[in-house]
Amino acid sequence: MNTSSSRLLILPLLLILAACTSNAPALSTATRSMDEVPGQEQLSNGDRQYSFANGCVIVLEARRAVVKTEGTACELHHRDIALLYASGD
């Protein structure tokens, strides 16, 4: 291998190395609302209640993952989270 061909091989490697060591954007440590773990409570009639930090309360049927009531503060991801937790019960 001559020196010009080895220089051509080194250049892409240096570019790749430079890209890997450049300052990457830092990952956010802020908690996303869709990652929230709800407070869980079983009501006296067997229904399951899931409460969220923003005041959202979702009540699901005792045996099935079916929404019975949902508070006005609830967003779609709150219902999804409650249903996911209920499916694991």
N, C-alpha and C positions, 0 to 999 in steps of 0.2 A: 504494500500500500504506500502510495507516495504522500507527501505532506499536504498537497492541496485536497486530496480526497479525505484525509483524516480531519482536516479543518472543516470540511463540509459536514462531516458526521458530528463534530463537536458543537457546531452552531445550533442545530435543533435541540440537542441535549441541554445546552445552556439556556435556551429560550423556555424549555419546559421547566427546568429548575427555577428560573426566575419567576415563572407564573405560579409555581407551587409555593414559593416563599413570599409572594407579595401579600400585602395586608388584605386579608379576607374580611368581609363585613362580619361583625360580631353577632352571635346569636342573641336574640332577645331573651332576657330572663323574666320578662313580665308574664304573668299567668294569663292565658287566654280564657275567656268566659266559657268556651266550649270544652275546656279541660276540667271544669269545676266538678268536684265530688259532692253530690247532694247529701243533705242530712236525711236519714231514712228512719221511718217510724211505722210500726204496724198499729193500726187503729183498732178499737175494741170490736168492730164488726168484721175484722180480718183484712180490710182494705189496706193498701200500702201507700204511705204518703212520702213524697220526696220534696224537700225544701231547699231552696237556693239562696245565695247571699243577697240577691237583689229583691227578695220578697216573693219570688215565684213559688207557688205551692201546687204540686200536681198530685192528684189522688188516682190510684189505679185499682182496678178490681182485685179482689182477694186471690183468685185462682188464675186469672188470665192477665196478660199484659195489655189491658184495654183501659184507656183514659176515661175516668168517670167525671172528674172536674179538673179545671185548669184555671189558675189565677190570671188576672189581667196583666200582671207584670211579666208573664211568661213569654218567651220567644221560642221559635221552632227548635233550636238546639237544646233547650231545657226539656222539652217533651222527648226528644230523641235520647237524651241522657237517661231520663227516668225509665223509658222503655227498655233501654239496654241493661240497666241495673235490674229491672224487674224480670227480664228474660233469664238472668243468671240465678234468680232465687229458686 
